[in-house]
Amino acid sequence: MRPRLLTPLVALLLAAAGPRYTESGDLVVPADYRTWVFMSSGIDMSYTDRPAMQGQSMFDNVFVDPESWQSFAASGHWPDKSMFALESRGAATKGSINKHGQYQTQDLMGVEFHVRDESRFKGGWAFFAVDEHGAGKFIPYTAACYACHLAHGAVDTTFTQFYPTARPVAVAHGTYHAP
């Protein structure tokens, strides 16, 4: 199936749906991010040999805004104004009828956003951590996440290698770079 090309009007409307910021530069956290396209869920993933939360399991859920997913499916690149949400939740083993394995709890342990806004951020991308008041606070460029995503991101500094529906799209478009 061939992807549809975006008309100029549709492309303009999609761009308008991108990230919004407060006057102080905080990301306005989209209230509906949990309705976005679900990319993947991982459990106890860590990018270091010594994870910070030893002894406690957690799930990471990744969502991307629908407009960016639609554009990615057509091109294999994440467009300007893409927004990814990374939501971390606690894991439990005992509850209700569960006898084996782990499931996600309602315990929200953190939310971060990876935002592409080429006119606003050095290198085109930025990270935001949602604070206790619901504000998306800019994570400084000196944080390890920037260098790690640049070095290991499979597509446009994103960890598309962990997104089972996106990876074949990028491979088919020739935009996938194995980390």
C-alpha positions as CSV (number, residue, x, y, z in Angstrom):
1,M,0.0,0.0,0.0
2,R,1.4,3.4,-1.0
3,P,1.4,6.1,1.6
4,R,-0.6,9.2,0.7
5,L,1.3,12.4,0.1
6,L,0.2,15.4,2.3
7,T,-1.4,18.3,0.6
8,P,0.0,21.7,1.5
9,L,-3.2,22.5,3.5
10,V,-3.0,19.2,5.5
11,A,0.8,19.8,6.1
12,L,0.0,23.3,7.4
13,L,-2.7,22.0,9.7
14,L,-0.4,19.2,11.0
15,A,2.3,21.8,11.8
16,A,-0.2,23.8,13.8
17,A,-0.9,20.8,16.0
18,G,2.7,20.7,17.2
19,P,4.2,21.6,20.6
20,R,3.2,24.7,22.5
21,Y,5.2,26.6,25.1
22,T,4.6,28.9,28.0
23,E,6.1,32.4,28.0
24,S,8.9,31.0,30.3
25,G,9.7,28.3,27.8
26,D,8.1,25.3,29.5
27,L,6.4,22.7,27.3
28,V,2.6,22.8,27.6
29,V,2.0,19.1,28.4
30,P,-0.7,17.7,26.1
31,A,-3.4,16.4,28.3
32,D,-4.3,13.7,25.7
33,Y,-0.9,12.2,25.1
34,R,-2.2,8.8,26.3
35,T,-4.6,8.8,23.3
36,W,-1.6,9.2,20.9
37,V,-0.2,6.3,18.9
38,F,1.3,3.7,21.2
39,M,4.9,2.9,20.0
40,S,6.2,0.4,22.6
41,S,6.4,-0.6,26.2
42,G,9.5,-1.8,28.0
43,I,10.1,-3.2,31.4
44,D,13.2,-2.4,33.5
45,M,15.1,-0.9,30.5
46,S,18.3,0.8,31.5
47,Y,21.1,2.3,29.4
48,T,23.7,1.7,32.0
49,D,25.1,-1.3,33.8
50,R,23.9,0.1,37.1
51,P,20.2,1.0,36.9
52,A,19.1,3.6,39.5
53,M,16.0,1.7,40.7
54,Q,17.4,-1.7,41.5
55,G,14.9,-3.9,43.3
56,Q,11.9,-2.1,41.9
57,S,10.5,-2.8,38.4
58,M,9.0,-0.2,36.2
59,F,7.3,-0.1,32.7
60,D,8.1,2.6,30.2
61,N,5.4,3.4,27.6
62,V,6.1,5.5,24.6
63,F,3.5,7.4,22.6
64,V,3.9,9.7,19.6
65,D,1.5,12.3,18.4
66,P,-0.8,11.0,15.6
67,E,0.2,13.6,13.0
68,S,3.9,12.8,13.4
69,W,3.2,9.0,13.1
70,Q,1.2,9.7,9.9
71,S,4.1,11.7,8.4
72,F,6.7,9.1,9.6
73,A,4.7,6.3,7.9
74,A,4.8,8.2,4.6
75,S,8.5,9.2,4.8
76,G,10.5,7.2,7.3
77,H,11.5,10.4,9.1
78,W,10.1,12.1,12.2
79,P,8.9,15.5,11.0
80,D,9.5,18.9,12.6
81,K,7.1,19.4,15.6
82,S,7.1,15.7,16.5
83,M,6.4,14.9,20.1
84,F,7.1,11.7,21.9
85,A,5.9,11.0,25.4
86,L,7.7,8.6,27.7
87,E,5.6,7.5,30.6
88,S,7.1,5.4,33.5
89,R,4.8,3.4,35.7
90,G,5.3,1.0,38.5
91,A,5.2,-2.8,38.1
92,A,3.5,-5.3,40.3
93,T,3.4,-9.1,40.4
94,K,0.6,-9.8,42.9
95,G,-2.9,-8.4,42.4
96,S,-6.4,-9.5,41.4
97,I,-6.1,-12.8,39.6
98,N,-2.5,-12.5,38.4
99,K,-0.3,-15.6,39.3
100,H,2.8,-15.0,37.2
101,G,4.4,-12.1,35.4
102,Q,4.1,-8.4,35.9
103,Y,1.6,-5.8,35.1
104,Q,1.6,-2.0,35.1
105,T,0.2,-0.2,38.1
106,Q,-1.5,3.2,38.3
107,D,1.6,4.5,40.0
108,L,2.9,7.2,37.6
109,M,6.7,7.5,38.3
110,G,7.5,10.1,35.7
111,V,6.7,11.6,32.3
112,E,9.2,13.0,29.8
113,F,8.8,14.4,26.3
114,H,11.2,14.3,23.3
115,V,10.3,17.2,21.0
116,R,11.5,18.1,17.6
117,D,11.3,21.9,17.0
118,E,14.1,22.8,14.6
119,S,13.6,26.6,14.9
120,R,13.7,26.5,18.7
121,F,16.3,23.9,19.8
122,K,20.0,23.3,19.2
123,G,20.2,20.2,17.1
124,G,16.5,20.4,16.5
125,W,15.4,18.3,19.5
126,A,14.9,18.8,23.2
127,F,13.9,16.9,26.2
128,F,11.4,17.9,28.9
129,A,10.6,16.4,32.2
130,V,7.1,16.9,33.7
131,D,7.3,18.3,37.2
132,E,5.0,17.8,40.1
133,H,2.9,20.7,38.9
134,G,2.4,19.3,35.4
135,A,4.8,21.7,33.7
136,G,7.2,20.4,31.0
137,K,10.6,21.6,32.2
138,F,13.4,21.8,29.7
139,I,16.2,19.3,30.4
140,P,19.6,21.1,29.8
141,Y,21.7,20.1,26.8
142,T,24.4,18.9,29.2
143,A,22.2,16.0,30.2
144,A,23.3,12.5,29.0
145,C,20.1,11.9,27.1
146,Y,21.1,14.3,24.3
147,A,24.5,12.6,23.5
148,C,23.0,9.1,24.0
149,H,20.1,9.8,21.5
150,L,22.5,11.3,19.0
151,A,24.9,8.3,19.2
152,H,22.3,5.5,19.4
153,G,19.0,6.7,17.9
154,A,18.1,4.6,14.9
155,V,16.1,7.4,13.2
156,D,16.4,11.1,13.7
157,T,17.8,10.8,17.3
158,T,14.9,8.6,18.3
159,F,15.1,5.0,19.6
160,T,13.0,3.7,16.8
161,Q,14.9,0.4,17.2
162,F,12.6,-0.3,20.2
163,Y,9.3,0.5,18.3
164,P,8.2,-2.7,16.6
165,T,5.7,-1.0,14.2
166,A,8.1,1.9,13.3
167,R,11.3,0.0,12.7
168,P,10.1,-1.8,9.5
169,V,8.7,1.5,8.2
170,A,12.2,3.1,8.6
171,V,13.9,0.1,7.1
172,A,11.6,0.2,4.0
173,H,12.3,3.9,3.5
174,G,16.0,3.5,4.0
175,T,16.1,5.8,7.0
176,Y,17.0,3.2,9.7
177,H,20.5,3.3,11.0
178,A,21.4,0.4,13.2
179,P,22.9,1.6,16.5
